[in-house]
Amino acid sequence: MDRPAVELQTAEGCVPNIGARGRRLRYVGATVAVALGVIGTARIAYLRLPPIDVAGPALAFLAAAFGYFQAREKT
């Protein structure tokens, strides 16, 4: 018994849900998060703190990545 093919409905184009101001704010937030991550990592290296302390700057880099990719994809 043959089943009818299921049609997948896809959008013609991606509709952005943030404007230019929102994208700019996310880019600025990502830049600030990268700066905080770099400063935190440099501080840890300079003070020779234990490697587990890198978790803090890693979260800053993660936040920067989320902000950057959300701004780039306009979501």
Secondary structure, DSSP 8 states (H G I E B T S, - for coil): -----------SS---SS-HHHHHHHHHHHHHHHHHHHHHHHHHHHHT--GGGGHHHHHHHHHHHHHHHHHHHT-
